[in-house]
Each structure stands twice: as structure tokens, then as C-alpha cells.
């Protein structure tokens, strides 16, 4: 089952999911192409499937606003790029959320407390909420007992502080929790904090891992 460390049956009370690459499908290359088309090819050096860097990391940590990102890119390119064009390019990173994963989340809430812990930003989240988490006529909040977003917490994975803040605010224990992420660095931090962990592979249907919990 590849859950590390392997929990005794019945010990897991909480499930913590990453969003991008675990629940939501990503296409980094489409995002990079969109930035190239608006005149900012340097985005390729800053955008990563697991952890952003530079101005995009600052956006995910809530240290710069969307408007500051827009101004930064306009300054770097020397072009009067429309703010919406910049937002559209960044939003191309996300391609969809399979319906079976929404059903999975709903079903898991019958047996576990379910949380989201995601590195994301204020530009992408409104669209993710409106387009992908409403496919069943529900709201994003209907799928989780708690939603923890990097830009709201002003912290980002894999720093231990974001996990510790989630545990404090959520009121639960790492030892009783399974953390599912696609980033080896995030998994390593969670293991050190005594979470049980599962490293999800790209495009994987990982529903079977919950059968023996």
C-alpha cells in the first residue's frame, strides 16, 4: 500500500490531501506556454509542479498581492500586459478535477475527518472553487472539514511550520493522520512530524489505499 509508516488498522482518524497533482490535474507546460505568449518566458524558471520560486512563491506565501505580481511582470517585460492576461496564463496550470475524486472526498467524510493543505494563491483559487469544486452542485467547503491554503496562512510546504499551524488550528494529531501529497519534499517533512504518508503518482487513482484503514 506504500503508506509510511504503516498504521495499525483503525488508528487513522484524519486524512490530509494536497490539491494540485493529487486532487486537481496540472499542466505546467500549458502554463509556461501561456506566459511565453504574453512575453514572460522567465516564468519557466520559477514555476514548478511541486514548489514555486521567486515572485510566484511570494504569491503563494501571501507576501505579494495579485496586483503586485501584475506590476512585477509588467516591469520585467517592459510591456503593458493586461492583468487578466497574466491571471489567465497562471490559471492554465490547472486543467480539471475528476468527478470520481469529489465522490471519493464525500464518501471518506463518512469515516474520517478530511482536510486540504495546499500551496496555492489568490489568483487561482477563485476559479478552482467556482469551476471544479461545484461540479456536483456543492461548494468546496462541503468536501472538507478544514481548508488550509498557503497564501492565507502566509506559509508554504515543505516548511514544518505550515503543518504545525494546521494541526493547531484543526485540533488534531499527526500520529492519527494520513497525509497524501505528490511532492517527495512535502512527504519528507510530514514524516518527520510523525504523519503517516502516501506519495501519490501523477494521474494515479489512489482510492484503494483507504480500504484497509
FISEKE-566848 format. One record per atom (N, C-alpha, C, CB): residue in three letters; y negated, z negated, x negated. Coordinates in pm, whole numbers, padded with zeros to 5 digits, always signed. Glycine has a CB too. Example, Ala and Ser with C-alpha at 12.3 -4.5 7.8 and 13.67 -1.06 7.14 Angstrom:
% FISEKE-566848
Ala+00569-00780-01319
Ala+00450-00780-01230
Ala+00330-00780-01320
Ala+00447-00905-01131
Ser+00225-00708-01285
Ser+00106-00714-01367
Ser-00003-00787-01290
Ser+00060-00572-01408
***
This chain:
% FISEKE-566848
Unk+00122+00000-00083
Unk+00000+00000+00000
Unk-00125+00000-00086
Unk-00001-00121+00093
Unk-00112-00040-00216
Unk-00224-00031-00311
Unk-00340-00124-00278
Unk-00274+00111-00316
Unk-00315-00230-00202
Unk-00418-00331-00181
Unk-00406-00433-00293
Unk-00406-00399-00040
Unk-00516-00460-00361
Unk-00517-00553-00473
Unk-00619-00664-00449
Unk-00547-00478-00605
Unk-00583-00791-00468
Unk-00446-00839-00478
Unk-00375-00830-00343
Unk-00443-00983-00530
Unk-00242-00820-00345
Unk-00166-00804-00222
Unk-00172-00933-00139
Unk-00018-00767-00253
Unk-00229-00931-00019
Unk-00244-01055+00058
Unk-00117-01090+00134
Unk-00361-01043+00156
Unk-00087-01219+00149
Unk+00020-01259+00241
Unk-00015-01216+00383
Unk+00044-01413+00235
Unk+00086-01182+00459
Unk+00061-01135+00595
Unk-00013-01243+00675
Unk+00194-01097+00666
Unk-00119-01202+00743
Unk-00194-01292+00828
Unk-00315-01356+00763
Unk-00105-01397+00876
Unk-00330-01339+00630
Unk-00442-01404+00563
Unk-00574-01329+00582
Unk-00412-01417+00415
Unk-00566-01197+00605
Unk-00687-01117+00618
Unk-00747-01135+00757
Unk-00658-00968+00590
Unk-00869-01183+00759
Unk-00941-01203+00886
Unk-01061-01108+00898
Unk-00989-01349+00898
Unk-01106-01053+00784
Unk-01227-00971+00782
Unk-01201-00841+00708
Unk-01344-01047+00715
Unk-01255-00733+00760
Unk-01248-00602+00696
Unk-01389-00556+00664
Unk-01174-00497+00786
Unk-01413-00517+00539
Unk-01545-00471+00496
Unk-01533-00327+00450
Unk-01604-00563+00383
Unk-01606-00237+00515
Unk-01599-00095+00484
Unk-01726-00047+00416
Unk-01574-00015+00610
Unk-01709+00035+00313
Unk-01817+00121+00265
Unk-01838+00230+00370
Unk-01783+00182+00122
Unk-01950+00297+00365
Unk-01976+00404+00461
Unk-01952+00542+00400
Unk-02119+00395+00513
Unk-02038+00586+00307
Unk-02024+00720+00252
Unk-01899+00739+00170
Unk-02143+00753+00169
Unk-01818+00839+00203
Unk-01694+00865+00132
Unk-01576+00787+00184
Unk-01713+00836-00011
Unk-01601+00690+00271
Unk-01493+00611+00332
Unk-01490+00636+00483
Unk-01512+00459+00303
Unk-01601+00612+00551
Unk-01611+00643+00693
Unk-01678+00778+00714
Unk-01689+00532+00767
Unk-01790+00799+00647
Unk-01869+00921+00663
Unk-01834+01020+00552
Unk-02021+00889+00662
Unk-01818+01146+00586
Unk-01787+01250+00488
Unk-01914+01293+00414
Unk-01721+01371+00556
Unk-01899+01320+00284
Unk-02012+01357+00200
Unk-01994+01494+00138
Unk-02032+01253+00091
Unk-02106+01559+00108
Unk-02105+01686+00034
Unk-02223+01683-00063
Unk-02114+01811+00131
Unk-02199+01629-00182
Unk-02305+01618-00281
Unk-02360+01755-00319
Unk-02255+01547-00406
Unk-02274+01854-00332
Unk-02318+01986-00376
Unk-02413+02051-00276
Unk-02199+02077-00400
Unk-02389+02031-00147
Unk-02480+02084-00045
Unk-02617+02018-00057
Unk-02422+02061+00097
Unk-02618+01889-00086
Unk-02744+01817-00105
Unk-02819+01870-00227
Unk-02719+01666-00119
Unk-02747+01888-00336
Unk-02809+01939-00459
Unk-02866+02079-00437
Unk-02705+01941-00575
Unk-02792+02163-00367
Unk-02841+02300-00338
Unk-02970+02294-00257
Unk-02734+02382-00262
Unk-02975+02204-00160
Unk-03094+02194-00075
Unk-03214+02149-00157
Unk-03069+02096+00040
Unk-03195+02057-00249
Unk-03306+02014-00333
Unk-03348+02127-00428
Unk-03268+01889-00414
Unk-03252+02202-00475
Unk-03285+02315-00562
Unk-03369+02418-00486
Unk-03156+02381-00617
Unk-03335+02439-00360
Unk-03407+02538-00279
Unk-03552+02498-00254
Unk-03336+02557-00146
Unk-03581+02369-00250
Unk-03720+02327-00229
Unk-03793+02304-00361
Unk-03724+02199-00144
Unk-03725+02332-00473
Unk-03793+02327-00602
Unk-03775+02200-00682
Unk-03934+02348-00581
Unk-03671+02120-00647
Unk-03648+01997-00723
Unk-03503+01991-00772
Unk-03681+01873-00636
Unk-03466+02076-00866
Unk-03328+02078-00917
Unk-03290+01951-00992
Unk-03307+02196-01007
Unk-03389+01873-01035
Unk-03363+01748-01108
Unk-03284+01647-01025
Unk-03493+01686-01153
Unk-03279+01670-00894
Unk-03200+01580-00809
Unk-03055+01574-00853
Unk-03208+01625-00664
Unk-03005+01681-00914
Unk-02866+01685-00959
Unk-02836+01577-01061
Unk-02833+01822-01017
Unk-02937+01536-01137
Unk-02918+01433-01239
Unk-02926+01292-01182
Unk-03021+01449-01347
Unk-02971+01280-01058
Unk-02997+01148-01001
Unk-02906+01112-00885
Unk-03138+01141-00956
Unk-02846+01211-00822
Unk-02762+01187-00704
Unk-02615+01189-00742
Unk-02791+01292-00595
Unk-02543+01087-00697
Unk-02403+01069-00735
Unk-02325+01029-00610
Unk-02388+00962-00848
Unk-02198+01065-00601
Unk-02120+01024-00483
Unk-02107+00873-00468
Unk-01983+01085-00489
Unk-02119+00798-00579
Unk-02094+00654-00574
Unk-02220+00568-00589
Unk-01997+00617-00681
Unk-02309+00607-00678
Unk-02429+00525-00701
Unk-02541+00615-00751
Unk-02400+00411-00804
Unk-02656+00605-00687
Unk-02769+00688-00725
Unk-02841+00627-00846
Unk-02866+00705-00607
Unk-02932+00703-00904
Unk-03012+00653-01015
Unk-03157+00695-00995
Unk-02958+00704-01151
Unk-03244+00642-01080
Unk-03385+00679-01074
Unk-03449+00647-00940
Unk-03400+00825-01103
Unk-03531+00740-00892
Unk-03606+00719-00770
Unk-03515+00704-00648
Unk-03702+00834-00748
Unk-03397+00768-00652
Unk-03306+00758-00537
Unk-03238+00621-00531
Unk-03199+00869-00543
Unk-03210+00561-00647
Unk-03161+00424-00647
Unk-03269+00329-00597
Unk-03114+00382-00788
Unk-03392+00351-00639
Unk-03502+00267-00591
Unk-03517+00277-00439
Unk-03633+00306-00659
Unk-03493+00396-00385
Unk-03498+00414-00240
Unk-03386+00334-00174
Unk-03486+00564-00203
Unk-03266+00338-00231
Unk-03154+00265-00173
Unk-03173+00114-00185
Unk-03024+00306-00241
Unk-03244+00069-00287
Unk-03269-00073-00303
Unk-03392-00121-00226
Unk-03285-00106-00449
Unk-03456-00030-00153
Unk-03574-00066-00077
Unk-03696-00094-00162
Unk-03545-00184+00007
Unk-03693-00046-00285
Unk-03806-00072-00376
Unk-03914+00034-00365
Unk-03756-00079-00520
Unk-03880+00150-00311
Unk-03980+00251-00277
Unk-03956+00295-00134
Unk-03974+00373-00376
Unk-04061+00338-00068
Unk-04053+00383+00071
Unk-04022+00532+00075
Unk-04185+00353+00146
Unk-03981+00584+00190
Unk-03965+00730+00202
Unk-04092+00805+00163
Unk-03925+00766+00344
Unk-04207+00753+00201
Unk-04332+00820+00168
Unk-04356+00824+00017
Unk-04449+00751+00238
Unk-04317+00718-00051
Unk-04330+00716-00197
Unk-04234+00815-00263
Unk-04305+00575-00251
Unk-04116+00830-00206
Unk-04024+00932-00257
Unk-04084+01071-00240
Unk-03888+00924-00184
Unk-04139+01098-00122
Unk-04201+01228-00098
Unk-04310+01256-00201
Unk-04260+01234+00044
Unk-04397+01158-00223
Unk-04508+01176-00318
Unk-04455+01196-00460
Unk-04603+01056-00313
Unk-04350+01123-00493
Unk-04291+01134-00628
Unk-04240+01276-00652
Unk-04175+01033-00645
Unk-04168+01331-00554
Unk-04112+01466-00570
Unk-04223+01570-00572
Unk-04012+01497-00458
Unk-04323+01553-00489
Unk-04437+01646-00492
Unk-04508+01641-00627
Unk-04537+01614-00378
Unk-04521+01520-00682
Unk-04586+01506-00812
Unk-04503+01570-00923
Unk-04611+01357-00844
Unk-04372+01549-00919
Unk-04285+01603-01024
Unk-04278+01755-01019
Unk-04145+01545-01010
Unk-04283+01811-00900
Unk-04271+01957-00887
Unk-04405+02028-00892
Unk-04201+01991-00757
Unk-04513+01953-00866
Unk-04644+02016-00857
Unk-04658+02106-00736
Unk-04670+02095-00981
Unk-04575+02080-00635
Unk-04576+02163-00515
Unk-04601+02077-00392
Unk-04443+02240-00500
Unk-04666+02134-00292
Unk-04696+02062-00167
Unk-04576+02074-00072
Unk-04825+02118-00100
Unk-04464+02013-00112
Unk-04342+02022-00032
Unk-04356+01935+00092
Unk-04217+01979-00115
Unk-04321+01990+00206
Unk-04328+01915+00332
Unk-04231+01797+00329
Unk-04296+02008+00452
Unk-04275+01684+00380
Unk-04191+01563+00380
Unk-04060+01586+00452
Unk-04266+01447+00444
Unk-04066+01661+00563
Unk-03943+01684+00640
Unk-03844+01767+00560
Unk-03975+01754+00772
Unk-03892+01857+00476
Unk-03802+01938+00393
Unk-03731+01850+00292
Unk-03880+02049+00320
Unk-03800+01751+00239
Unk-03737+01658+00145
Unk-03631+01575+00217
Unk-03843+01566+00081
Unk-03667+01524+00335
Unk-03570+01445+00412
Unk-03448+01529+00449
Unk-03636+01390+00540
Unk-03471+01653+00491
Unk-03359+01740+00527
Unk-03265+01762+00409
Unk-03411+01875+00579
Unk-03323+01779+00290
Unk-03239+01800+00172
Unk-03152+01679+00146
Unk-03327+01831+00049
Unk-03209+01559+00156
Unk-03131+01438+00132
Unk-03024+01418+00239
Unk-03223+01317+00127
Unk-03058+01452+00362
Unk-02963+01436+00472
Unk-02845+01531+00464
Unk-03033+01455+00603
Unk-02857+01637+00385
Unk-02745+01729+00367
Unk-02628+01662+00295
Unk-02791+01851+00289
Unk-02651+01547+00236
Unk-02545+01472+00168
Unk-02433+01435+00266
Unk-02602+01345+00101
Unk-02470+01408+00391
Unk-02374+01363+00493
Unk-02333+01480+00580
Unk-02435+01249+00579
Unk-02202+01497+00599
Unk-02153+01611+00676
Unk-02085+01575+00807
Unk-02058+01690+00593
Unk-02046+01450+00825
Unk-01981+01415+00950
Unk-01910+01282+00945
Unk-01883+01522+00987
Unk-01863+01240+01060
Unk-01786+01117+01076
Unk-01671+01149+01171
Unk-01874+00998+01129
Unk-01547+01155+01120
Unk-01434+01189+01206
Unk-01419+01092+01323
Unk-01305+01192+01125
Unk-01393+01147+01440
Unk-01380+01063+01558
Unk-01268+00961+01545
Unk-01357+01149+01679
Unk-01161+00996+01475
Unk-01049+00902+01465
Unk-01090+00775+01390
Unk-00929+00969+01394
Unk-01191+00785+01305
Unk-01236+00665+01234
Unk-01318+00574+01324
Unk-01318+00704+01111
Unk-01390+00632+01418
Unk-01459+00549+01517
Unk-01357+00475+01605
Unk-01552+00635+01605
Unk-01255+00547+01647
Unk-01149+00483+01725
Unk-01081+00373+01643
Unk-01044+00588+01770
Unk-01058+00400+01515
Unk-00998+00300+01426
Unk-01081+00173+01422
Unk-00983+00358+01285
Unk-01213+00189+01405
Unk-01300+00072+01399
Unk-01294-00009+01528
Unk-01443+00114+01370
Unk-01298+00060+01641
Unk-01291-00010+01770
Unk-01161-00089+01782
Unk-01303+00089+01887
Unk-01050-00026+01744
Unk-00920-00091+01755
Unk-00907-00209+01659
Unk-00809+00009+01730
Unk-00960-00194+01539
Unk-00949-00302+01441
Unk-01025-00426+01484
Unk-01001-00255+01307
Unk-01130-00408+01562
Unk-01209-00524+01606
Unk-01131-00612+01703
Unk-01337-00477+01672
Unk-01020-00564+01756
Unk-00936-00648+01841
Unk-00863-00754+01759
Unk-00834-00563+01918
Unk-00843-00727+01629
Unk-00764-00816+01545
Unk-00840-00876+01427
Unk-00645-00743+01493
Unk-00951-00814+01390
Unk-01026-00858+01272
Unk-01176-00858+01304
Unk-00996-00766+01150
Unk-01251-00926+01219
Unk-01396-00907+01218
Unk-01424-00791+01122
Unk-01472-01038+01176
Unk-01508-00699+01164
Unk-01528-00574+01091
Unk-01675-00563+01047
Unk-01488-00451+01178
Unk-01693-00535+00918
Unk-01827-00529+00861
Unk-01849-00398+00787
Unk-01851-00648+00767
Unk-01974-00360+00774
Unk-02014-00244+00694
Unk-02102-00293+00580
Unk-02089-00138+00781
Unk-02071-00249+00456
Unk-02154-00278+00340
Unk-02180-00147+00268
Unk-02086-00383+00245
Unk-02302-00096+00279
Unk-02329+00041+00233
Unk-02455+00050+00149
Unk-02341+00134+00351
Unk-02445+00126+00040
Unk-02565+00173-00030
Unk-02617+00294+00045
Unk-02534+00207-00180
Unk-02733+00282+00104
Unk-02790+00391+00182
Unk-02942+00375+00181
Unk-02734+00393+00329
Unk-03011+00452+00263
Unk-03157+00449+00256
Unk-03219+00473+00393
Unk-03208+00553+00156
Unk-03349+00450+00399
Unk-03423+00458+00525
Unk-03442+00600+00574
Unk-03557+00392+00511
Unk-03418+00699+00490
Unk-03429+00839+00534
Unk-03302+00882+00604
Unk-03457+00931+00414
Unk-03187+00850+00548
Unk-03061+00899+00602
Unk-03010+00819+00722
Unk-02957+00896+00494
Unk-03039+00689+00726
Unk-02976+00605+00827
Unk-03011+00640+00972
Unk-03012+00464+00802
Unk-03136+00675+01004
Unk-03162+00709+01145
Unk-03075+00824+01195
Unk-03308+00746+01163
Unk-03057+00927+01114
Unk-02974+01039+01155
Unk-02827+01002+01164
Unk-02990+01153+01060
Unk-02780+00921+01069
Unk-02641+00876+01074
Unk-02615+00797+01201
Unk-02606+00792+00949
Unk-02706+00707+01233
Unk-02691+00629+01357
Unk-02692+00719+01481
Unk-02803+00525+01367
Unk-02789+00811+01486
Unk-02809+00890+01608
Unk-02706+01000+01625
Unk-02947+00951+01606
Unk-02663+01065+01516
Unk-02573+01180+01527
Unk-02426+01143+01522
Unk-02603+01278+01418
Unk-02391+01047+01437
Unk-02250+01026+01408
Unk-02190+00905+01478
Unk-02231+01011+01262
Unk-02265+00796+01487
Unk-02209+00676+01549
Unk-02227+00673+01700
Unk-02272+00554+01489
Unk-02283+00778+01758
Unk-02298+00786+01904
Unk-02200+00885+01967
Unk-02440+00824+01940
Unk-02105+00935+01890
Unk-02016+01040+01940
Unk-01931+00996+02058
Unk-01925+01088+01829
Unk-01904+00867+02070
Unk-01825+00815+02182
Unk-01914+00754+02290
Unk-01725+00712+02132
Unk-02045+00776+02279
Unk-02137+00718+02376
Unk-02169+00573+02349
Unk-02080+00731+02512
Unk-02139+00526+02228
Unk-02167+00388+02188
Unk-02276+00387+02082
Unk-02039+00319+02136
Unk-02312+00267+02038
Unk-02409+00251+01929
Unk-02335+00210+01803
Unk-02518+00146+01966
Unk-02399+00226+01690
Unk-02339+00185+01564
Unk-02299+00037+01569
Unk-02436+00210+01448
Unk-02384-00045+01629
Unk-02358-00189+01635
Unk-02233-00222+01715
Unk-02476-00260+01695
Unk-02186-00130+01798
Unk-02066-00155+01877
Unk-01938-00147+01794
Unk-02058-00058+01991
Unk-01948-00098+01672
Unk-01829-00081+01587
Unk-01816-00190+01482
Unk-01833+00053+01519
Unk-01915-00275+01466
Unk-01914-00373+01358
Unk-01960-00510+01406
Unk-02002-00326+01242
Unk-01907-00612+01341
Unk-01956-00748+01363
Unk-02078-00777+01277
Unk-01846-00850+01332
Unk-02099-00698+01174
Unk-02217-00712+01091
Unk-02239-00585+01011
Unk-02204-00832+00998
Unk-02364-00545+00995
Unk-02401-00424+00921
Unk-02494-00465+00809
Unk-02468-00317+01015
Unk-02452-00438+00685
Unk-02528-00478+00567
Unk-02564-00352+00488
Unk-02447-00578+00479
Unk-02694-00322+00482
Unk-02743-00198+00422
Unk-02830-00230+00301
Unk-02822-00114+00525
Unk-02807-00156+00193
Unk-02871-00187+00066
Unk-03023-00192+00076
Unk-02830-00086-00038
Unk-03083-00093+00142
Unk-03230-00087+00142
Unk-03292-00200+00223
Unk-03277+00046+00196
Unk-03217-00254+00319
Unk-03265-00369+00395
Unk-03246-00499+00317
Unk-03194-00378+00530
Unk-03138-00505+00237
Unk-03108-00624+00158
Unk-03181-00624+00024
Unk-02959-00635+00136
Unk-03235-00508-00014
Unk-03301-00489-00144
Unk-03208-00519-00260
Unk-03425-00578-00153
Unk-03082-00482-00240
Unk-02977-00495-00340
Unk-02884-00377-00323
Unk-02901-00630-00327
Unk-02809-00342-00428
Unk-02716-00230-00417
Unk-02587-00262-00490
Unk-02779-00102-00474
Unk-02477-00213-00435
Unk-02350-00220-00507
Unk-02360-00137-00635
Unk-02233-00170-00419
Unk-02295-00175-00744
Unk-02192-00279-00752
Unk-02241-00417-00796
Unk-02087-00236-00845
Unk-02369-00448-00786
Unk-02413-00580-00828
Unk-02346-00689-00742
Unk-02568-00591-00819
Unk-02298-00796-00803
Unk-02234-00901-00724
Unk-02325-00961-00618
Unk-02185-01010-00815
Unk-02456-00959-00642
Unk-02549-01026-00551
Unk-02543-00972-00408
Unk-02691-01014-00602
Unk-02518-00842-00392
Unk-02515-00787-00257
Unk-02391-00835-00181
Unk-02518-00633-00261
Unk-02280-00851-00252
Unk-02159-00905-00190
Unk-02182-01051-00152
Unk-02037-00891-00284
Unk-02240-01126-00243
Unk-02262-01269-00219
Unk-02358-01292-00102
Unk-02316-01336-00344
Unk-02460-01208-00092
Unk-02554-01221+00020
Unk-02485-01188+00152
Unk-02677-01129+00000
Unk-02401-01085+00153
Unk-02325-01052+00273
Unk-02237-01168+00316
Unk-02239-00927+00250
Unk-02167-01229+00222
Unk-02080-01341+00254
Unk-02159-01458+00313
Unk-02004-01387+00130
Unk-02275-01487+00253
Unk-02357-01597+00306
Unk-02406-01566+00447
Unk-02477-01623+00215
Unk-02461-01447+00465
Unk-02519-01414+00596
Unk-02411-01392+00702
Unk-02606-01289+00584
Unk-02296-01339+00659
Unk-02187-01316+00754
Unk-02107-01441+00783
Unk-02096-01210+00701
Unk-02113-01538+00694
Unk-02042-01663+00716
Unk-01891-01649+00704
Unk-02075-01718+00850
Unk-01844-01570+00607
Unk-01700-01555+00589
Unk-01665-01561+00441
Unk-01650-01424+00651
Unk-01534-01568+00411
Unk-01485-01588+00276
Unk-01425-01461+00218
Unk-01383-01700+00274
Unk-01454-01436+00089
Unk-01397-01319+00021
Unk-01245-01323+00020
Unk-01450-01310-00122
Unk-01187-01442+00003
Unk-01041-01454-00007
Unk-00971-01414+00121
Unk-01004-01596-00042
Unk-01042-01414+00232
Unk-00984-01377+00362
Unk-01028-01238+00406
Unk-01024-01480+00468
Unk-01074-01157+00309
Unk-01136-01028+00344
Unk-01076-00914+00262
Unk-01287-01033+00322
Unk-01064-00799+00327
Unk-01023-00675+00260
Unk-01143-00583+00253
Unk-00906-00607+00335
Unk-01175-00538+00131
Unk-01289-00450+00106
Unk-01237-00310+00076
Unk-01376-00503-00012
Unk-01285-00211+00152
Unk-01241-00072+00137
Unk-01359+00012+00089
Unk-01184-00016+00272
Unk-01345+00072-00029
Unk-01454+00150-00089
Unk-01391+00264-00168
Unk-01546+00060-00180
Unk-01472+00366-00198
Unk-01422+00479-00278
Unk-01473+00475-00422
Unk-01462+00610-00214
Unk-01549+00373-00457
Unk-01605+00362-00591
Unk-01527+00260-00674
Unk-01754+00322-00585
Unk-01469+00300-00787
Unk-01398+00204-00872
Unk-01488+00089-00918
Unk-01341+00275-00993
Unk-01616+00116-00945
Unk-01706+00010-00989
Unk-01728-00094-00879
Unk-01840+00069-01032
Unk-01743-00048-00755
Unk-01761-00141-00644
Unk-01635-00223-00620
Unk-01798-00065-00516
Unk-01520-00158-00631
Unk-01391-00227-00616
Unk-01376-00335-00723
Unk-01274-00127-00624
Unk-01414-00303-00845
Unk-01400-00399-00955
Unk-01486-00523-00931
Unk-01439-00334-01088
Unk-01610-00504-00885
Unk-01694-00619-00854
Unk-01632-00703-00744
Unk-01835-00573-00813
Unk-01584-00638-00638
Unk-01525-00712-00526
Unk-01403-00791-00572
Unk-01485-00616-00414
Unk-01320-00733-00657
Unk-01203-00806-00708
Unk-01244-00931-00783
Unk-01119-00716-00798
Unk-01348-00919-00865
Unk-01394-01035-00943
Unk-01445-01146-00852
Unk-01504-00993-01040
Unk-01491-01108-00733
Unk-01539-01207-00636
Unk-01428-01255-00543
Unk-01653-01148-00554
Unk-01305-01210-00571
Unk-01184-01257-00502
Unk-01161-01191-00366
Unk-01191-01405-00483
Unk-01224-01077-00341
Unk-01187-00994-00227
Unk-01051-00931-00254
Unk-01294-00886-00200
Unk-00976-00907-00150
Unk-00866-00812-00155
Unk-00931-00674-00142
Unk-00757-00838-00041
Unk-00877-00575-00210
Unk-00947-00446-00215
Unk-00852-00329-00195
Unk-01018-00430-00348
Unk-00911-00219-00148
Unk-00839-00092-00137
Unk-00933+00020-00178
Unk-00784-00069+00009
Unk-00891+00099-00278
Unk-00969+00213-00326
Unk-00930+00336-00246
Unk-00948+00236-00479
Unk-01021+00382-00159
Unk-00994+00497-00074
Unk-01012+00627-00152
Unk-01086+00496+00049
Unk-00923+00721-00131
Unk-00932+00852-00195
Unk-01011+00948-00107
Unk-00792+00908-00224
Unk-01072+01052-00167
Unk-01152+01147-00088
Unk-01071+01208+00026
Unk-01206+01258-00178
Unk-01125+01200+00147
Unk-01060+01261+00263
Unk-00937+01190+00312
Unk-01024+01399+00232
Unk-00909+01070+00260
Unk-00785+01000+00295
Unk-00789+00941+00436
Unk-00757+00889+00194
Unk-00678+00954+00507
Unk-00656+00880+00631
Unk-00585+00750+00591
Unk-00571+00963+00737
Unk-00663+00644+00577
Unk-00608+00518+00526
Unk-00569+00421+00637
Unk-00707+00453+00435
Unk-00559+00468+00760
Unk-00523+00377+00869
Unk-00394+00300+00847
Unk-00512+00455+00995
Unk-00291+00359+00782
Unk-00166+00283+00765
Unk-00180+00152+00688
Unk-00065+00368+00695
Unk-00285+00136+00608
Unk-00295+00013+00528
Unk-00313-00110+00615
Unk-00409+00024+00429
Unk-00359-00092+00737
Unk-00385-00208+00823
Unk-00260-00254+00899
Unk-00495-00174+00922
Unk-00154-00174+00895
Unk-00037-00206+00977
Unk+00031-00335+00937
Unk+00062-00093+00970
Unk+00029-00370+00808
Unk+00103-00487+00761
Unk+00015-00607+00733
Unk+00179-00453+00638
Unk-00109-00603+00781
Unk-00198-00717+00756
Unk-00181-00826+00859
Unk-00343-00671+00755
***
